[in-house]
Amino acid sequence: MSLSLTILGCHSATPRVNAYPTSQYLEINNRHFLIDCGEGTQRQMRKYKVGFSKINHIFISHLHGDHFYGLVGLLSTYGILSREKDLHVYGPEGIKEVTLLQLKISQSHAKYKIIFHELTSNKSEIIFEDDHVSVKTIPLHHRVYTNGYLFEEKEKSKKLHIQNISNYKEIGKADYLNIKAGKDITLSTGEVILNDELTLPPKKPLRFAFCSDTIYKPDIVPIIKNVDLLYHETTFLADREDLAKKTKHSTSKQAAQIAKSANVGQLIVGHYSGRYKDISLFEDEAKEVFKNIKLANPGTIFKLQ
């Protein structure tokens, strides 16, 4: 079980020299996801060696340009690359219409099928699930309908405690599946060997929460409680809290307060306003509230085991 998050872009509003809007590539439990797709995402994917073909699911938080204007370009490139696998796109209602219109007018033909999952609920809901990972929405509050996303590994079966099992000659490999499934073992003597003696607890599943553009919203805390890694937007510093409230964004201090309240393992902040030339100020401010914080920077990789 492992998690690797690559920051492709982490700045707000318009692209600038060495400043790319929001996009992230997440590998979790052998699944590969793209989260938001601002302009320049394809270039960043190539620069940081993200495999295009590995991605089968794209999650868009909201329909502001710095979070999805790179999407139609990426979909067009998949056509050029002769992609055949289905591609799932999750995002607000309207994402299907705006995307297909661009592809139609540009006559960007593709063999692969694009499956849109349009979101409208203001409550947290599971929108993707397989044997390895589940993805749940985190309802946010921005100027347009917006969701964050919670990515969770599925808990694996218990591990065999081979050293203890070897103490019982009657227990053979044929019993291993039942033991891993949590069953006790009854010996020929009638003695019951409890499952806890024969197994080791599985590794704790990893969880990553992506919180895109939003005002300070403490009611998300129960959804992201105890996550291992939290990305939370921080467009402004506390001295412009008035502007953050007006534009429905967060300050670095507010992001840190969310992280502290949710008892997260590590906080990553990003989506910096271009008015700030020294982004280390975001880290300094957040550390006054929550110590384990890192700044998002293009190319930075966060890994958890």
MARFISE-439277 format. One line per 5 residues: number of its first residue (from 1); their letters; for each residue x negated, y, z negated of N, C-alpha, C. Coordinates in Angstrom, 2 decimals. Each point is the difference from the previous one (the first is absolute). Example, Ala and Ser with C-alpha at 12.3 -4.5 7.8 and 13.67 -1.06 7.14 Angstrom:
BEGIN
1> as> -13.19 -5.69 -7.80 0.89 1.19 0.00 -0.90 1.20 0.00 | 0.35 1.05 0.72 -0.82 1.19 -0.06 0.77 1.09 -0.73
END
This chain:
BEGIN
1> mslsl> -0.85 -1.17 0.00 0.85 1.17 0.00 -0.90 1.24 0.00 | 0.27 0.90 0.92 -0.86 1.17 0.11 0.76 1.14 0.65 | -0.55 1.20 -0.16 0.61 1.20 0.57 -1.11 0.92 0.48 | 0.17 0.53 1.21 -0.95 0.95 0.56 0.77 1.10 0.70 | -0.24 1.24 -0.43 0.68 1.16 0.56 -1.02 0.91 0.67
6> tilgc> 0.19 0.24 1.31 -0.88 0.90 0.74 0.74 1.31 0.28 | -0.58 1.10 -0.42 0.57 1.31 0.27 -0.40 0.43 1.40 | 0.97 0.15 0.89 -0.26 0.46 1.36 0.14 1.52 0.11 | 1.01 0.54 -0.66 0.21 1.44 -0.05 0.65 0.38 -1.31 | -0.30 1.21 -0.50 0.47 0.34 -1.35 0.25 1.50 -0.18
11> hsatp> 0.13 0.73 1.11 0.24 1.44 -0.10 1.42 0.34 0.43 | 0.45 1.18 -0.39 1.37 0.39 0.30 0.05 0.86 1.26 | 1.22 0.15 0.50 0.30 0.92 1.11 -0.77 -0.35 1.26 | -0.69 0.96 0.58 -0.59 -0.18 1.33 -1.37 -0.67 -0.05 | -0.33 -0.80 1.02 -1.35 -0.57 0.08 -1.03 1.11 0.18
16> rvnay> -1.17 -0.20 -0.59 -1.10 0.95 0.13 -1.28 -0.78 0.21 | -1.09 0.70 0.25 -1.29 -0.67 0.14 -0.29 -0.74 -1.30 | -0.19 -1.30 0.10 -0.29 -0.86 -1.16 1.11 0.01 -1.05 | 1.21 0.31 0.43 1.14 -0.06 -0.92 1.17 -0.63 0.74 | 0.35 -1.22 -0.40 1.04 -0.76 0.70 1.22 -0.17 -0.89
21> ptsqy> 1.20 0.13 0.58 1.22 -0.18 -0.79 0.18 -1.45 -0.45 | 1.03 -0.21 -0.79 0.15 -1.23 -0.77 0.09 -1.28 0.84 | -0.81 -0.96 -0.37 0.09 -1.36 0.51 -0.88 -0.90 -0.85 | 0.49 -1.20 -0.29 -0.76 -0.96 -0.81 0.19 -1.40 0.56 | -1.05 -0.80 -0.16 0.03 -1.40 0.42 -0.16 -0.88 -1.23
26> leinn> 0.98 -0.86 -0.23 0.01 -0.84 -1.20 -0.10 -1.47 0.36 | -0.97 -0.67 -0.60 -0.09 -1.46 0.05 0.33 -0.51 -1.40 | 1.03 -0.81 -0.12 0.39 -0.54 -1.29 0.46 -1.44 0.17 | -0.71 -0.90 -0.70 0.34 -1.42 0.02 0.13 -0.53 1.44 | -0.98 0.35 0.82 -0.08 -0.45 1.39 1.11 0.56 0.90
31> rhfli> 0.59 1.11 -0.40 0.95 0.71 0.84 -0.58 1.38 0.33 | 0.38 0.53 1.17 -0.62 1.23 0.50 1.09 1.01 0.36 | -0.05 1.16 -0.65 1.04 1.01 0.18 -0.61 1.36 0.34 | 0.70 0.76 0.85 -0.35 1.40 0.24 1.05 0.85 -0.70 | -0.47 0.98 -0.78 0.90 0.87 -0.76 -0.17 1.42 0.51
36> dcgeg> 1.06 0.55 0.56 0.01 1.30 0.67 -0.98 0.01 1.18 | 0.26 0.93 0.91 -0.76 -0.03 1.26 -0.06 1.41 0.57 | -0.74 0.88 -0.70 -0.18 1.35 0.48 -0.86 0.04 1.25 | -0.10 1.19 0.61 -0.83 0.15 1.19 -1.43 -0.45 -0.28 | -0.61 -0.66 0.97 -1.39 -0.43 -0.15 -0.16 -1.35 -0.67
41> tqrqm> 1.12 -0.65 -0.35 -0.10 -1.29 -0.69 -0.75 -1.03 0.83 | 0.27 -0.04 1.31 -0.69 -1.00 0.85 -1.51 0.21 -0.02 | -0.40 1.26 0.07 -1.43 0.29 -0.02 -0.62 -0.46 -1.32 | 0.69 0.27 -1.09 -0.49 -0.40 -1.30 -0.03 -1.51 -0.15 | 0.98 -0.68 0.58 0.02 -1.46 -0.05 -1.22 -0.57 0.71
46> rkykv> -0.33 0.58 1.12 -1.18 -0.48 0.74 -1.28 0.35 -0.74 | -0.04 1.20 -0.55 -1.21 0.44 -0.71 -0.30 -0.90 -1.19 | 1.05 -0.39 -0.71 -0.19 -0.80 -1.22 0.30 -1.47 0.21 | 0.01 -0.40 1.29 0.07 -1.41 0.37 1.23 -0.73 -0.56 | 1.13 0.65 0.14 1.27 -0.63 -0.35 0.51 -0.76 1.21
51> gfski> 0.26 -1.28 -0.15 0.46 -0.82 1.11 1.42 0.32 0.40 | 0.18 0.53 1.21 1.34 0.36 0.49 0.94 -1.21 -0.03 | -0.52 -1.15 0.43 0.86 -1.17 0.20 0.47 -0.61 -1.32 | -0.66 0.35 -1.11 0.38 -0.57 -1.29 1.29 0.60 -0.55 | 0.32 1.19 0.47 1.13 0.73 -0.58 1.31 -0.42 0.66
56> nhifi> 0.92 -0.51 -0.79 1.32 -0.37 0.49 1.12 0.80 -0.67 | -0.37 0.82 -0.99 0.99 0.76 -0.76 -0.55 1.41 -0.25 | 0.77 1.01 0.38 -0.38 1.40 -0.19 1.08 0.66 -0.86 | -0.43 0.69 -1.05 0.92 0.66 -0.92 -0.18 1.51 0.08 | 1.05 0.71 0.40 -0.03 1.45 0.12 0.82 0.60 -1.15
61> shlhg> -0.61 0.92 -0.74 0.68 0.55 -1.18 1.09 0.99 0.37 | -0.28 0.87 0.98 1.01 0.99 0.39 -0.37 0.59 1.36 | 0.94 0.72 0.57 -0.16 0.45 1.39 -0.53 1.42 0.11 | -1.03 0.31 -0.76 -0.78 1.21 0.22 -1.22 -0.38 0.82 | -0.40 0.91 0.89 -1.01 -0.34 0.99 -1.30 -0.53 -0.55
66> dhfyg> -0.44 0.53 -1.14 -1.29 -0.44 -0.54 0.06 -1.40 -0.59 | 1.17 -0.64 0.12 0.14 -1.37 -0.50 0.43 -1.00 1.07 | 0.43 0.51 1.19 0.41 -0.99 1.00 -0.26 0.41 1.45 | -0.61 1.16 0.27 -0.22 0.40 1.38 -1.01 -0.89 0.73 | -0.73 -0.81 -0.71 -0.92 -0.93 0.66 0.63 -1.32 0.37
71> lvgll> 1.26 -0.20 -0.40 0.64 -1.31 0.18 0.23 -0.34 1.46 | 0.59 0.91 0.77 0.32 -0.33 1.39 -1.27 -0.26 0.80 | -1.07 0.70 -0.32 -1.28 -0.26 0.67 -0.52 -1.38 -0.29 | 0.12 -0.43 -1.26 -0.45 -1.34 -0.37 0.85 -1.06 0.68 | 1.32 0.21 0.05 0.88 -0.97 0.67 -0.33 -0.09 1.49
76> stygi> -0.32 1.14 0.61 -0.39 0.00 1.41 -1.29 -0.77 0.22 | -0.95 0.20 -0.91 -1.26 -0.73 0.10 0.20 -1.50 -0.11 | 0.90 -0.41 -0.87 0.30 -1.43 -0.10 0.49 -0.55 1.34 | 0.77 0.81 0.72 0.44 -0.43 1.32 -1.16 -0.15 0.96 | -0.92 0.96 -0.03 -1.18 -0.05 0.86 -0.85 -1.22 -0.32
81> lsrek> -0.03 -0.36 -1.28 -0.80 -1.15 -0.44 0.73 -1.33 0.21 | 1.18 0.07 0.65 0.80 -1.20 0.31 0.41 -0.77 -1.24 | 0.35 0.72 -1.02 0.49 -0.65 -1.21 1.26 -0.80 0.33 | 0.15 -1.16 -0.64 1.19 -0.83 0.19 0.75 -0.26 -1.30 | -0.70 0.10 -1.13 0.64 -0.25 -1.29 0.99 1.10 -0.35
86> dlhvy> 1.08 -0.39 -0.67 0.97 0.99 -0.48 -0.68 0.98 -0.96 | 0.47 1.24 0.01 -0.50 1.01 -0.92 1.18 0.59 -0.76 | -0.10 0.02 -1.33 1.08 0.52 -0.84 -0.37 1.41 -0.48 | 0.93 0.93 0.18 -0.20 1.38 -0.43 1.09 0.36 -1.01 | -0.43 0.42 -1.19 0.91 0.37 -1.07 -0.08 1.51 -0.21
91> gpegi> 1.16 0.65 -0.09 -0.02 1.44 -0.20 1.41 0.56 -0.08 | 0.12 1.31 -0.19 1.32 0.62 -0.16 0.87 -0.16 1.24 | 1.29 0.06 -0.21 0.94 0.00 1.11 -0.38 1.11 0.98 | -0.03 -0.32 1.28 -0.42 0.94 1.03 -1.33 -0.37 0.62 | -0.78 -0.84 -0.69 -1.32 -0.35 0.52 0.11 -0.82 1.29
96> kevtl> 1.03 -0.81 0.11 0.20 -0.79 1.22 0.32 0.91 1.18 | 0.91 0.93 -0.20 0.42 0.88 1.09 -1.17 0.85 0.50 | -0.73 0.64 -0.91 -1.06 0.90 0.42 -1.16 -0.76 0.64 | -0.26 -1.21 -0.46 -1.11 -0.78 0.54 0.34 -0.56 1.38 | 1.18 -0.61 0.12 0.38 -0.59 1.28 0.19 1.05 1.09
101> lqlki> 0.44 1.20 -0.39 0.15 1.07 0.98 -1.36 0.39 0.59 | -1.00 0.12 -0.84 -1.33 0.34 0.49 -0.57 -1.09 0.90 | 0.20 -1.25 -0.42 -0.50 -1.11 0.80 0.73 -0.07 1.35 | 1.31 0.28 -0.01 0.79 -0.04 1.23 -0.44 1.10 0.97 | -0.08 1.23 -0.48 -0.32 1.11 0.89 -1.42 -0.09 0.53
106> sqsha> -0.91 -0.52 -0.82 -1.39 -0.16 0.46 -0.20 -1.28 0.80 | 1.07 -0.80 0.11 -0.04 -1.27 0.72 -1.13 -0.89 -0.52 | -0.08 -0.05 -1.31 -1.01 -0.84 -0.65 0.60 -1.39 -0.19 | -0.25 -0.85 0.95 0.60 -1.33 -0.01 -0.84 -0.96 -0.85 | 0.67 -0.92 -0.64 -0.70 -0.97 -0.84 0.73 -1.33 0.03
111> kykii> -0.76 -1.07 -0.12 0.58 -1.33 -0.03 0.49 -0.38 -1.39 | -0.61 0.61 -1.00 0.33 -0.41 -1.37 1.29 0.66 -0.47 | 0.61 -0.59 -1.02 1.25 0.51 -0.54 -0.26 0.87 -1.23 | 0.61 1.18 -0.02 -0.09 0.88 -1.15 1.30 -0.14 -0.80 | -0.12 -0.41 -1.24 1.17 -0.20 -0.86 0.02 1.11 -1.05
116> fhelt> 0.99 0.86 0.08 0.10 1.13 -0.92 0.86 -0.37 -1.21 | -0.47 0.41 -1.16 0.74 -0.17 -1.25 0.24 1.40 -0.55 | 1.19 0.54 0.28 0.28 1.38 -0.40 0.56 0.04 -1.42 | -0.53 0.90 -0.79 0.31 0.08 -1.43 0.89 1.20 -0.29 | 0.99 -0.20 -0.86 0.91 1.07 -0.37 0.28 0.06 -1.50
121> snkse> -0.34 -1.05 -0.72 0.37 -0.09 -1.41 -0.84 0.94 -0.87 | 0.65 0.54 -1.02 -0.70 0.82 -0.99 -0.35 -0.80 -1.25 | 0.17 -1.32 0.09 -0.39 -0.89 -1.08 -1.14 -0.91 0.46 | -0.82 -0.42 -0.92 -1.11 -0.89 0.34 0.55 -1.34 0.46 | -0.55 -0.52 1.11 0.47 -1.27 0.56 -1.16 -0.73 0.66
126> iifed> 0.08 -1.32 0.00 -1.01 -0.82 0.70 0.30 0.05 1.49 | -0.99 0.39 0.80 0.21 0.11 1.45 -0.83 -1.00 0.79 | -0.96 -0.65 -0.67 -0.79 -1.05 0.65 -0.41 -1.02 -1.05 | 0.01 -1.27 0.40 -0.40 -1.05 -0.93 -0.36 -1.25 0.77 | -1.13 -0.60 -0.37 -0.35 -1.33 0.52 -0.63 -0.79 -1.14
131> dhvsv> -0.69 -1.08 0.29 -0.55 -0.84 -1.05 -1.18 0.64 -0.73 | -0.56 1.07 0.58 -1.21 0.61 -0.55 0.23 1.35 -0.67 | 0.88 0.81 0.60 0.13 1.40 -0.41 1.45 0.45 0.07 | 0.37 0.94 -0.86 1.28 0.69 0.13 -0.25 1.50 0.03 | 0.89 0.74 0.67 -0.11 1.45 0.10 1.33 0.61 -0.41
136> ktipl> -0.07 0.95 -0.91 1.19 0.65 -0.55 -0.12 1.50 0.22 | 1.11 0.67 0.25 -0.02 1.45 0.17 -0.10 0.70 -1.36 | -0.62 1.18 0.03 -0.05 0.90 -1.16 0.67 1.30 0.44 | 1.26 0.22 -0.35 0.70 1.20 0.45 -0.68 1.27 -0.52 | -0.34 0.91 0.91 -0.68 1.24 -0.34 0.90 1.19 0.33
141> hhrvy> -0.44 1.20 -0.32 0.80 1.20 0.23 -0.87 1.03 0.71 | 0.23 0.13 1.30 -0.75 0.95 0.82 1.01 0.82 0.80 | -0.45 0.75 0.97 0.92 0.85 0.78 0.85 -0.82 0.95 | -0.45 -1.19 0.35 0.78 -0.94 0.79 0.01 -1.34 -0.75 | 0.87 -0.90 0.43 0.10 -1.32 -0.64 -1.37 -0.69 0.03
146> tngyl> -0.46 -0.44 -1.17 -1.36 -0.53 -0.14 -0.04 -1.17 -0.96 | -0.80 -1.00 0.36 -0.25 -1.13 -0.90 -1.50 -0.21 -0.18 | -0.37 -0.41 -1.19 -1.30 -0.62 -0.21 0.20 -1.50 0.11 | -1.09 -0.76 -0.16 0.10 -1.46 0.14 -0.83 -0.69 -1.08 | 0.57 -1.05 -0.56 -0.68 -0.82 -1.00 -0.30 -1.36 0.61
151> feeke> -1.28 -0.33 0.10 -0.45 -1.26 0.58 -0.43 -0.92 -1.16 | 0.58 -1.20 -0.03 -0.26 -0.92 -1.11 -0.37 -1.39 0.52 | -1.08 -0.54 -0.53 -0.33 -1.39 0.28 1.03 -0.92 -0.66 | 0.28 -1.11 0.65 0.82 -1.02 -0.64 -0.87 -0.80 -0.97 | 0.58 -0.37 -1.13 -0.74 -0.77 -0.98 -0.27 -1.40 0.53
156> kskkl> -1.23 -0.42 -0.12 -0.36 -1.34 0.47 0.27 -1.03 -1.08 | -0.06 -1.28 0.40 0.23 -1.08 -0.95 -1.15 -0.09 -0.99 | 0.24 -0.70 -1.09 -1.03 -0.15 -1.01 -1.22 -0.74 0.55 | -1.15 0.24 -0.63 -1.22 -0.71 0.38 -0.17 -1.24 -0.86 | -0.55 -1.03 0.59 -0.24 -1.24 -0.75 -1.17 0.19 -0.96
161> hiqni> 0.18 -0.45 -1.23 -1.08 0.01 -0.99 -0.67 -1.38 0.07 | -0.89 -0.13 0.96 -0.58 -1.31 0.32 -0.70 -0.62 -1.20 | -0.67 0.81 -0.79 -0.72 -0.54 -1.16 0.95 -0.69 -0.97 | 1.15 0.62 -0.26 0.98 -0.62 -0.90 0.69 -1.20 0.64 | 0.29 0.13 1.30 0.66 -1.11 0.70 -0.86 -1.26 -0.04
166> snyke> -1.31 0.18 0.07 -0.92 -1.14 0.02 0.01 -0.79 -1.31 | 0.60 0.59 -1.03 0.10 -0.71 -1.28 1.07 -1.10 0.03 | 0.81 0.02 1.07 1.10 -0.97 0.11 -0.16 -0.81 1.29 | -0.45 -1.24 -0.13 -0.30 -0.82 1.17 1.24 -0.32 0.82 | 1.17 0.03 -0.63 1.23 -0.30 0.72 0.39 1.09 1.00
171> igkad> -0.47 1.21 -0.24 0.38 1.12 0.86 -0.91 0.01 1.23 | 0.61 -0.18 1.17 -0.76 -0.03 1.24 0.37 1.15 0.92 | -0.61 0.02 1.17 0.23 1.07 0.95 1.46 0.06 0.46 | 0.67 -1.15 -0.06 1.40 -0.04 0.41 0.89 0.84 -0.93 | -0.52 0.31 -1.20 0.77 0.78 -0.98 -0.26 1.50 0.13
176> ylnik> -0.99 0.37 0.80 -0.46 1.39 0.00 1.09 0.99 0.44 | 0.79 -0.35 1.00 1.02 0.93 0.48 1.05 0.26 -1.09 | 0.38 -1.06 -0.71 0.97 0.17 -1.08 -0.58 0.85 -1.14 | -1.26 -0.20 -0.27 -0.63 0.78 -1.06 -0.06 1.48 0.39 | -0.40 0.27 1.25 -0.08 1.38 0.47 1.38 0.66 0.04
181> agkdi> 1.03 -0.84 0.16 1.37 0.51 0.02 0.54 0.27 -1.40 | -0.79 -0.36 -1.03 0.39 0.32 -1.38 0.57 -1.15 -0.78 | -0.05 -1.20 0.54 0.61 -1.15 -0.68 -0.95 -0.61 -1.03 | 0.57 -0.53 -1.08 -0.77 -0.76 -0.98 -0.24 -1.41 0.57 | -0.95 -0.71 -0.58 -0.31 -1.37 0.44 0.25 -0.97 -1.16
186> tlstg> 0.77 -1.06 0.30 0.27 -1.02 -1.01 -0.87 -1.22 0.28 | -0.82 -0.38 -0.99 -0.89 -1.14 0.15 0.77 -1.31 -0.23 | -0.63 -1.11 0.36 0.66 -1.31 -0.16 0.31 -0.31 -1.46 | -0.70 0.63 -0.90 0.23 -0.20 -1.44 1.21 0.80 -0.48 | 0.53 0.85 0.86 1.11 0.86 -0.39 -0.44 1.38 -0.46
191> eviln> -1.31 0.17 -0.16 -0.52 1.30 -0.43 0.20 1.03 1.12 | 0.49 1.15 -0.37 0.21 1.08 0.96 -1.14 1.02 -0.09 | -0.66 0.19 1.12 -1.08 0.99 0.07 0.58 1.29 0.56 | 0.03 1.03 -0.82 0.60 1.26 0.41 -0.76 0.64 1.14 | 0.74 0.63 0.87 -0.60 0.61 1.19 -1.06 1.05 -0.36
196> deltl> 0.21 0.72 -1.08 -0.96 1.04 -0.38 -1.39 -0.56 -0.28 | -0.06 -1.28 -0.40 -1.30 -0.61 -0.26 -0.70 -0.38 1.30 | 0.78 -0.20 1.05 -0.56 -0.51 1.26 -0.23 1.09 1.04 | 0.38 1.22 -0.33 -0.10 1.08 1.00 -0.65 1.25 -0.59 | -0.43 0.84 0.90 -0.49 1.32 -0.35 0.95 1.02 0.63
201> ppkkp> 0.25 1.10 -0.65 0.94 0.98 0.59 -0.54 0.57 1.30 | 0.88 0.25 0.96 -0.46 0.57 1.27 -0.48 1.43 -0.20 | -0.81 0.47 0.92 -0.48 1.37 -0.07 1.17 0.96 0.15 | -0.04 1.07 -0.77 1.08 0.99 0.04 0.15 0.58 1.41 | 1.22 0.00 0.55 0.20 0.56 1.34 -0.35 1.48 0.04
206> lrfaf> -0.59 0.43 1.10 -0.39 1.40 0.16 1.16 0.81 0.57 | 0.05 1.31 -0.37 1.09 0.87 0.44 -0.56 1.36 0.38 | 0.46 0.52 1.14 -0.42 1.32 0.47 1.24 0.83 0.30 | 0.02 1.23 -0.52 1.12 0.91 0.23 -0.49 1.20 0.81 | 0.71 0.27 1.09 -0.30 1.15 0.87 1.12 1.01 -0.17
211> csdti> -0.33 1.16 -0.56 0.99 1.06 -0.20 -0.36 1.19 0.87 | 0.74 0.14 1.06 -0.23 1.04 0.99 0.57 1.33 -0.52 | 0.29 0.92 0.91 0.40 1.36 -0.34 1.23 0.00 -0.91 | -0.11 0.70 -1.13 1.09 0.02 -0.96 -0.22 1.08 -1.04 | 1.08 0.49 -0.57 -0.12 0.82 -1.19 -0.37 -0.90 -1.16
216> ykpdi> -0.36 0.59 -1.11 -0.25 -0.75 -1.23 1.28 -0.74 -0.36 | -0.08 -1.34 -0.04 1.22 -0.82 -0.12 -0.23 -1.12 -1.02 | 0.12 0.31 -1.28 -0.29 -0.98 -1.05 0.87 -1.26 0.05 | 1.15 0.07 0.69 0.87 -1.19 0.00 -0.54 -1.13 0.87 | -1.13 0.21 0.69 -0.62 -1.11 0.73 -0.86 -0.87 -0.91
221> vpiik> -0.27 0.50 -1.21 -0.93 -0.71 -0.90 0.42 -1.46 -0.24 | 1.27 -0.30 -0.29 0.35 -1.41 -0.23 -0.28 -0.90 1.21 | 0.07 0.55 1.20 -0.24 -0.81 1.21 -1.48 -0.35 0.14 | -0.87 0.93 -0.38 -1.44 -0.19 0.21 -0.74 -0.33 -1.28 | 0.72 -0.31 -1.06 -0.60 -0.27 -1.30 -1.08 -1.08 0.10
226> nvdll> -1.19 0.32 -0.53 -1.12 -0.94 -0.11 -0.58 -0.45 1.34 | 0.22 0.74 1.08 -0.62 -0.40 1.27 -1.52 0.12 -0.13 | -0.70 -0.81 0.77 -1.46 0.02 -0.05 -0.58 1.24 0.68 | 0.67 0.45 1.07 -0.52 1.11 0.78 1.17 0.86 0.44 | -0.11 1.31 -0.24 1.04 0.94 0.41 -0.61 1.10 0.86
231> yhett> 0.56 0.19 1.20 -0.31 1.20 0.78 1.17 0.96 -0.19 | -0.32 1.24 -0.41 1.05 1.00 -0.18 -0.45 1.30 0.65 | 0.88 0.57 0.81 -0.34 1.26 0.65 -0.26 1.10 -1.02 | -0.94 0.88 0.32 -0.28 1.16 -0.83 -0.43 1.12 0.93 | 0.99 0.72 0.51 -0.25 1.02 1.01 -0.62 1.26 -0.61
236> fladr> 0.36 0.29 -1.23 -0.43 1.24 -0.63 -0.62 -0.26 -1.38 | -0.70 1.02 -0.48 -0.46 0.01 -1.38 1.07 0.67 -0.86 | -0.16 -0.11 -1.30 1.03 0.47 -0.93 0.25 1.50 0.10 | -1.01 0.75 0.48 0.19 1.45 0.11 1.03 0.37 1.07 | 0.35 -0.95 0.88 1.02 0.25 1.01 1.19 -0.95 -0.18
241> edlak> 0.32 -0.27 -1.25 1.15 -0.87 -0.28 1.28 0.59 0.56 | 0.07 1.34 0.04 1.17 0.65 0.57 0.17 -0.34 1.47 | -1.13 -0.04 0.73 0.05 -0.34 1.42 0.28 -1.48 0.20 | -0.53 -0.82 -0.90 0.28 -1.44 0.06 1.50 -0.25 -0.15 | 0.61 0.69 -0.95 1.44 -0.16 -0.23 0.79 0.49 1.21
246> ktkhs> -0.42 1.11 0.58 0.71 0.58 1.14 -0.06 -0.91 1.22 | -1.16 -0.60 0.25 -0.19 -0.84 1.18 0.26 -1.48 -0.29 | 0.37 -0.29 -1.25 0.29 -1.38 -0.44 -1.21 -0.91 0.15 | -1.11 0.48 -0.59 -1.23 -0.77 -0.11 -0.39 -0.11 -1.47 | -1.13 -0.66 -0.26 -0.49 -0.18 -1.37 -1.36 0.66 -0.18
251> tskqa> -0.33 0.28 -1.25 -1.34 0.46 -0.35 -0.83 -1.18 -0.49 | -1.30 0.21 -0.08 -0.88 -1.06 -0.47 0.31 -0.37 -1.45 | 0.31 0.99 -0.78 0.35 -0.25 -1.41 1.27 -0.83 -0.10 | 0.98 0.28 0.85 1.26 -0.75 -0.03 -0.22 -1.45 0.43 | -0.84 -0.21 1.01 -0.32 -1.37 0.43 -0.65 -0.77 -1.14
256> aqiak> -0.88 0.66 -0.74 -0.67 -0.64 -1.13 1.00 -0.32 -1.11 | 0.98 0.86 -0.20 1.02 -0.26 -1.01 0.83 -1.23 0.36 | 0.31 -0.15 1.29 0.71 -1.20 0.46 -0.84 -1.24 -0.27 | -1.30 0.07 0.33 -0.90 -1.14 -0.20 -0.10 -0.38 -1.47 | -0.09 1.01 -0.85 -0.09 -0.26 -1.44 1.28 -0.61 -0.54
261> sanvg> 1.13 0.55 0.39 1.29 -0.51 -0.48 0.25 -1.43 0.46 | -0.49 -0.32 1.21 0.21 -1.34 0.57 -1.08 -0.98 -0.41 | -1.01 0.49 -0.73 -1.10 -0.87 -0.46 -0.64 -0.75 1.17 | -0.31 0.71 1.07 -0.59 -0.65 1.18 -1.48 -0.27 -0.24 | -0.55 -0.94 0.77 -1.41 -0.32 -0.14 -0.90 1.10 0.53
266> qlivg> 0.30 0.47 1.20 -0.81 1.05 0.62 0.89 0.89 0.86 | -0.29 1.29 -0.02 0.73 0.98 0.79 -0.88 0.50 1.14 | 0.57 0.07 1.20 -0.64 0.64 1.15 0.86 1.20 0.37 | -0.63 1.15 0.20 0.77 1.17 0.42 -0.45 0.43 1.39 | 0.93 0.60 0.74 -0.29 0.47 1.35 1.10 0.92 0.49
271> hysgr> -0.01 0.28 1.33 0.95 0.92 0.63 -0.31 1.44 -0.39 | -1.30 0.31 -0.04 -0.46 1.31 -0.43 0.42 1.10 0.97 | 0.45 1.11 -0.56 0.28 1.18 0.82 -1.30 0.57 0.55 | 0.07 0.50 1.23 -1.19 0.57 0.64 -0.49 1.27 -0.65 | 0.76 0.55 -0.95 -0.43 1.23 -0.67 -1.16 -0.26 -0.96
276> ykdis> -0.22 -1.28 -0.34 -1.06 -0.34 -0.96 -1.23 -0.51 0.75 | -1.11 0.66 -0.18 -1.24 -0.40 0.67 -0.77 -1.04 -0.82 | 0.23 -0.03 -1.29 -0.71 -0.93 -0.89 1.02 -0.96 -0.62 | 0.09 -1.19 0.57 1.03 -0.93 -0.49 -0.36 -0.62 -1.34 | -1.25 0.19 -0.46 -0.36 -0.52 -1.32 0.82 0.66 -1.10
281> lfede> 0.58 1.15 0.30 0.85 0.69 -0.97 1.22 -0.85 -0.35 | 0.48 -0.79 0.97 1.15 -0.87 -0.26 -0.37 -1.08 -1.02 | -1.19 -0.54 0.13 -0.45 -1.02 -0.95 -0.18 0.60 -1.38 | -0.63 1.17 -0.07 -0.24 0.65 -1.29 1.31 0.25 -0.73 | 1.00 0.50 0.73 1.27 0.32 -0.63 0.72 -1.26 -0.48
286> akevf> 0.02 -1.03 0.84 0.70 -1.24 -0.36 -0.64 -0.67 -1.21 | -1.32 0.08 -0.10 -0.71 -0.68 -1.10 0.33 0.59 -1.36 | 0.56 1.19 -0.02 0.43 0.57 -1.27 1.15 -0.80 -0.59 | 0.71 -0.74 0.86 1.16 -0.78 -0.43 -0.25 -1.50 0.09 | -0.67 -0.43 1.08 -0.19 -1.43 0.27 -1.42 -0.21 0.52
291> knikl> -0.77 -0.82 -0.69 -1.44 -0.09 0.27 -0.35 -0.81 1.24 | 0.69 -1.10 0.22 -0.40 -0.91 1.08 0.60 0.45 1.33 | -0.60 1.02 0.58 0.50 0.58 1.24 -1.11 0.05 1.02 | 0.38 -0.22 1.27 -0.93 0.12 1.12 0.64 0.87 1.08 | -0.83 0.72 0.73 0.49 0.80 1.11 0.09 -0.84 1.26
296> anpgt> 1.08 0.18 0.75 0.08 -0.62 1.32 -0.92 0.78 0.95 | -0.76 -0.73 0.79 -0.83 0.56 1.05 0.04 -0.95 1.19 | 0.02 0.51 1.23 0.02 -0.90 1.15 -1.16 -0.99 -0.05 | 0.32 -1.27 0.17 -1.03 -1.03 -0.01 -0.22 -0.64 -1.36 | 0.52 0.59 -1.06 -0.14 -0.58 -1.32 0.82 -1.28 -0.11
301> ifklq> -0.61 -1.04 -0.56 0.69 -1.27 -0.17 0.10 -0.32 -1.48 | 1.18 -0.30 -0.44 0.24 -0.40 -1.39 0.30 -1.49 -0.02 | -0.78 -0.76 -0.76 0.16 -1.46 -0.04 0.29 -0.48 -1.40 | 0.92 -0.94 -0.09 0.34 -0.65 -1.26 0.01 -1.51 0.21 | -0.45 -0.73 -0.99 0.00 -1.47 0.06 0.88 -0.57 -1.09
END
